[in-house]
Amino acid sequence: MKDTFKKIWQWVDERTGLGEMLGPQLTHLVPHDARWWYVFGSATLMAFSLQIVTGILLAFTYVPSGGQAYDSLMYITHVQPWGWYLRALHFYGASAMILMMIIHMVQVFAFGSYKYPREMNWLSGVLLFAFTITLGFTGQLMRWDQNAVWSIMVAAEQAGRVPIIGPWLGRFIVGGDVESASTLTKFYALHVFVLPGIILAFIGLHLQLVLKNGISEPPTPGKTVDPATERAEYHELMEKTGVPFWPDAAWRDAVFGVGLLLAIMFCAWYFGAPAMDNPPDPSLTTANPQPDWYLMWYFAVLALMPPQIESVVMVFGPLLMGLLLFSVPFISNSGERHLKKRPWAVGAIVLGAILVGVLWHAASEENWSPHFTEKPLPVEVVQSTDAHVIHGATLFYDRGCINCHAIQGHGGVKGPDLTFIGSKLDASQIILRIANGGKGMPSFAGILKSDEMGDLLAFLQTRKHAPLPYSNNN
Amino acid sequence: MTAKTNPPESRKPASPELLSRRAFLERVTFILGGIGTLAMSVPLVGYVLAPVFKNDVPKWRPVGKVGDFKVGETVAISFDNAAPLPWDGQTGKTGAWLRRNSETEFIAFALTCTHLGCPVRWMASAELFMCPCHGGVYYKDGSVAAGPPPKPLPRFETRINNGVVEVKTQPVAIQRS
């Protein structure tokens, strides 16, 4: 049996030269100590391969039509055998691809692997990063639910801030005067043909560069990169201590890659397909467009930026981030590679992690948005038998105060907590704020009738600290 | 073995005639390729960019009888886009908030917040439009009440035609910086 296979392979190989072509690539020498830190690039590729397979299978059923995309996804999720699992795999595969890519990028930066002669490896990687994020965002749009159609509006509004050509860019994203079926088909073509095609081409380039320049050895403090001698030194190192990639290093990629696949499968099975928002019916106005997790931190940037400078940030922020990543190998392509000798690099990683972490946390709290799901204040919170106070508590809900202000944990967090407002402000101060509003608060002078203002005031004045045991005032 | 080497004549020292012939052939290839690419890309780019420059002729769309709306109330409406396609489905419609201000005056507000285009919600008892994204708030007349929006809510033109309220379609409002 084994002999038969060998004979078939020899027959094919003699006529195609496949072994001669692939053999040297597979067995190229890699540093013997390039171990578990070096698995994240291949893990990203593994996730991408899964995306291609699951994406093609989803396209077997998905209908990229403005009128039917949502229904076809509902069918995939709820009716077609294994459909929900496939959607879940595609979602967690995308998450895994982005996560692995980010870890890979940070590792390459931390190891100083982008220095000579691997500058092009880094630059092609930065482009792959940008294409992959775009691939993720266009994938989110394929759900063609409320979230998707309004996310396109938000993207168009951001593009509209670009000087001079902004309005045209915005119109291009929307796809004309208004969103339509053509908006979906355009993003569909980008998501399934254009972006994967570009990414495949760049992966080809990226791998070619890995073969040409070799895998960088783990950094050692004091061992510097000198472009004049680096290639010769690396060559010598490989001749002395290098090991063939296949199978000495490849097995780790296989172990980690399969582990990643298992993790994706587990997440898909355990958490299921990503939730669908309401259908893209324009008469439903309950949409709350939000990006998927990997862009949530940027969502916070858009919310927290002061309006005076937000146009500048929206246009030049992403540009600046791209430029910064692009400039990394031009800022320093020689010298020390070990983090112990690169304080600026340590600072950049720590600062980047803190910045994204804080923004992410802010985005999860979302304390700039009113709450829309609050219920009227419960009796045990109102704690009063006074008709005016009770009416005031009703108004607190009816007039939308509760959307932004909380009392004992009931209500929004956009505005100040009013649990103890009666202890902090006197009657005239409270009236002044309600009537005039403020930067983030509407003026309620024209909304509340005069008796309503009185009752709301009466209610708010009862919001006091519990009287201390030794105090006499009530 | 694969054929890796060039044909023998290319390994001979090239004569000046051969060199100029090669330079000529290179130039011909590039020029022809350039012409072909240009000729091909003009209509292709035109096809891709057409939606940017295509302006739909605005249409008046009925949204209900005058009597269906109460004075002082604001309700959600939706109407067909100016040029819907059969496969647009739900996407072929636009949503809006319609306010009946008086016996004869109707105002139709676009859903799009002027900050970043999220759909605003009408909070009837608070008489405010609130945006779920970044906290923009508008009064019942669409003027900015609070938060980041730079401008009032965009409006659609409205009219009463034979007892029917009609709204005029328009492109989505993309704010300039």
HADDOCK unambig.tbl for C-alpha pairs under 7 A between the chains (distance, minus, plus):
assign (segid A and resid 65 and name CA) (segid B and resid 87 and name CA) 6.42 0.50 0.50
assign (segid A and resid 66 and name CA) (segid B and resid 87 and name CA) 6.23 0.50 0.50
assign (segid A and resid 66 and name CA) (segid B and resid 88 and name CA) 4.75 0.50 0.50
assign (segid A and resid 66 and name CA) (segid B and resid 89 and name CA) 5.89 0.50 0.50
assign (segid A and resid 66 and name CA) (segid B and resid 91 and name CA) 5.88 0.50 0.50
assign (segid A and resid 67 and name CA) (segid B and resid 87 and name CA) 5.49 0.50 0.50
assign (segid A and resid 67 and name CA) (segid B and resid 88 and name CA) 4.95 0.50 0.50
assign (segid A and resid 67 and name CA) (segid B and resid 89 and name CA) 3.53 0.50 0.50
assign (segid A and resid 67 and name CA) (segid B and resid 90 and name CA) 5.83 0.50 0.50
assign (segid A and resid 67 and name CA) (segid B and resid 91 and name CA) 6.53 0.50 0.50
assign (segid A and resid 150 and name CA) (segid B and resid 118 and name CA) 6.28 0.50 0.50
assign (segid A and resid 153 and name CA) (segid B and resid 117 and name CA) 5.65 0.50 0.50
assign (segid A and resid 154 and name CA) (segid B and resid 116 and name CA) 5.27 0.50 0.50
assign (segid A and resid 154 and name CA) (segid B and resid 117 and name CA) 5.13 0.50 0.50
assign (segid A and resid 154 and name CA) (segid B and resid 118 and name CA) 6.38 0.50 0.50
assign (segid A and resid 157 and name CA) (segid B and resid 116 and name CA) 5.41 0.50 0.50
assign (segid A and resid 157 and name CA) (segid B and resid 117 and name CA) 6.10 0.50 0.50
assign (segid A and resid 157 and name CA) (segid B and resid 174 and name CA) 5.56 0.50 0.50
assign (segid A and resid 157 and name CA) (segid B and resid 175 and name CA) 6.50 0.50 0.50
assign (segid A and resid 158 and name CA) (segid B and resid 116 and name CA) 6.77 0.50 0.50
assign (segid A and resid 160 and name CA) (segid B and resid 174 and name CA) 6.02 0.50 0.50
assign (segid A and resid 160 and name CA) (segid B and resid 175 and name CA) 6.17 0.50 0.50
assign (segid A and resid 160 and name CA) (segid B and resid 176 and name CA) 5.68 0.50 0.50
assign (segid A and resid 161 and name CA) (segid B and resid 176 and name CA) 5.42 0.50 0.50
assign (segid A and resid 161 and name CA) (segid B and resid 177 and name CA) 4.57 0.50 0.50
assign (segid A and resid 167 and name CA) (segid B and resid 174 and name CA) 6.41 0.50 0.50
assign (segid A and resid 167 and name CA) (segid B and resid 176 and name CA) 6.74 0.50 0.50
assign (segid A and resid 168 and name CA) (segid B and resid 52 and name CA) 6.30 0.50 0.50
assign (segid A and resid 170 and name CA) (segid B and resid 174 and name CA) 6.73 0.50 0.50
assign (segid A and resid 171 and name CA) (segid B and resid 52 and name CA) 5.42 0.50 0.50
assign (segid A and resid 172 and name CA) (segid B and resid 51 and name CA) 6.81 0.50 0.50
assign (segid A and resid 172 and name CA) (segid B and resid 52 and name CA) 5.25 0.50 0.50
assign (segid A and resid 175 and name CA) (segid B and resid 51 and name CA) 5.59 0.50 0.50
assign (segid A and resid 175 and name CA) (segid B and resid 52 and name CA) 6.59 0.50 0.50
assign (segid A and resid 176 and name CA) (segid B and resid 51 and name CA) 4.62 0.50 0.50
assign (segid A and resid 176 and name CA) (segid B and resid 52 and name CA) 5.20 0.50 0.50
assign (segid A and resid 176 and name CA) (segid B and resid 54 and name CA) 6.60 0.50 0.50
assign (segid A and resid 177 and name CA) (segid B and resid 55 and name CA) 6.55 0.50 0.50
assign (segid A and resid 177 and name CA) (segid B and resid 56 and name CA) 6.85 0.50 0.50
assign (segid A and resid 177 and name CA) (segid B and resid 171 and name CA) 4.18 0.50 0.50
assign (segid A and resid 177 and name CA) (segid B and resid 172 and name CA) 6.11 0.50 0.50
assign (segid A and resid 178 and name CA) (segid B and resid 171 and name CA) 5.63 0.50 0.50
assign (segid A and resid 178 and name CA) (segid B and resid 172 and name CA) 5.69 0.50 0.50
assign (segid A and resid 179 and name CA) (segid B and resid 91 and name CA) 6.93 0.50 0.50
assign (segid A and resid 180 and name CA) (segid B and resid 88 and name CA) 5.84 0.50 0.50
assign (segid A and resid 180 and name CA) (segid B and resid 91 and name CA) 5.32 0.50 0.50
assign (segid A and resid 180 and name CA) (segid B and resid 92 and name CA) 5.79 0.50 0.50
assign (segid A and resid 181 and name CA) (segid B and resid 87 and name CA) 6.63 0.50 0.50
assign (segid A and resid 181 and name CA) (segid B and resid 88 and name CA) 4.69 0.50 0.50
assign (segid A and resid 181 and name CA) (segid B and resid 91 and name CA) 6.48 0.50 0.50
assign (segid A and resid 280 and name CA) (segid B and resid 90 and name CA) 6.39 0.50 0.50
assign (segid A and resid 280 and name CA) (segid B and resid 91 and name CA) 6.43 0.50 0.50
assign (segid A and resid 281 and name CA) (segid B and resid 90 and name CA) 5.26 0.50 0.50
assign (segid A and resid 281 and name CA) (segid B and resid 91 and name CA) 6.71 0.50 0.50
assign (segid A and resid 282 and name CA) (segid B and resid 78 and name CA) 6.54 0.50 0.50
assign (segid A and resid 282 and name CA) (segid B and resid 93 and name CA) 6.25 0.50 0.50
assign (segid A and resid 282 and name CA) (segid B and resid 94 and name CA) 5.46 0.50 0.50
assign (segid A and resid 282 and name CA) (segid B and resid 95 and name CA) 4.55 0.50 0.50
assign (segid A and resid 283 and name CA) (segid B and resid 76 and name CA) 6.39 0.50 0.50
assign (segid A and resid 283 and name CA) (segid B and resid 77 and name CA) 6.16 0.50 0.50
assign (segid A and resid 283 and name CA) (segid B and resid 78 and name CA) 5.38 0.50 0.50
assign (segid A and resid 283 and name CA) (segid B and resid 95 and name CA) 4.90 0.50 0.50
assign (segid A and resid 285 and name CA) (segid B and resid 119 and name CA) 6.36 0.50 0.50
assign (segid A and resid 285 and name CA) (segid B and resid 121 and name CA) 6.19 0.50 0.50
assign (segid A and resid 286 and name CA) (segid B and resid 121 and name CA) 6.97 0.50 0.50
assign (segid A and resid 287 and name CA) (segid B and resid 119 and name CA) 6.63 0.50 0.50
assign (segid A and resid 288 and name CA) (segid B and resid 132 and name CA) 5.75 0.50 0.50
assign (segid A and resid 288 and name CA) (segid B and resid 133 and name CA) 6.44 0.50 0.50
assign (segid A and resid 289 and name CA) (segid B and resid 118 and name CA) 6.91 0.50 0.50
assign (segid A and resid 303 and name CA) (segid B and resid 134 and name CA) 5.29 0.50 0.50
assign (segid A and resid 307 and name CA) (segid B and resid 148 and name CA) 5.77 0.50 0.50
assign (segid A and resid 311 and name CA) (segid B and resid 177 and name CA) 5.96 0.50 0.50
assign (segid A and resid 368 and name CA) (segid B and resid 134 and name CA) 5.54 0.50 0.50
assign (segid A and resid 368 and name CA) (segid B and resid 135 and name CA) 5.56 0.50 0.50
assign (segid A and resid 369 and name CA) (segid B and resid 132 and name CA) 5.68 0.50 0.50
assign (segid A and resid 369 and name CA) (segid B and resid 133 and name CA) 5.92 0.50 0.50
assign (segid A and resid 369 and name CA) (segid B and resid 134 and name CA) 5.26 0.50 0.50
assign (segid A and resid 369 and name CA) (segid B and resid 135 and name CA) 4.55 0.50 0.50
assign (segid A and resid 370 and name CA) (segid B and resid 132 and name CA) 6.38 0.50 0.50
assign (segid A and resid 370 and name CA) (segid B and resid 135 and name CA) 6.06 0.50 0.50
assign (segid A and resid 398 and name CA) (segid B and resid 125 and name CA) 5.36 0.50 0.50
assign (segid A and resid 398 and name CA) (segid B and resid 126 and name CA) 6.01 0.50 0.50
assign (segid A and resid 399 and name CA) (segid B and resid 125 and name CA) 5.56 0.50 0.50
assign (segid A and resid 399 and name CA) (segid B and resid 126 and name CA) 3.74 0.50 0.50
assign (segid A and resid 400 and name CA) (segid B and resid 126 and name CA) 5.18 0.50 0.50
assign (segid A and resid 439 and name CA) (segid B and resid 146 and name CA) 5.82 0.50 0.50
assign (segid A and resid 439 and name CA) (segid B and resid 147 and name CA) 6.45 0.50 0.50
assign (segid A and resid 440 and name CA) (segid B and resid 146 and name CA) 4.70 0.50 0.50
assign (segid A and resid 440 and name CA) (segid B and resid 147 and name CA) 4.74 0.50 0.50
assign (segid A and resid 441 and name CA) (segid B and resid 145 and name CA) 6.95 0.50 0.50
assign (segid A and resid 441 and name CA) (segid B and resid 146 and name CA) 5.11 0.50 0.50
assign (segid A and resid 442 and name CA) (segid B and resid 145 and name CA) 4.52 0.50 0.50
assign (segid A and resid 442 and name CA) (segid B and resid 146 and name CA) 5.16 0.50 0.50
assign (segid A and resid 443 and name CA) (segid B and resid 145 and name CA) 6.83 0.50 0.50
assign (segid A and resid 447 and name CA) (segid B and resid 127 and name CA) 6.86 0.50 0.50
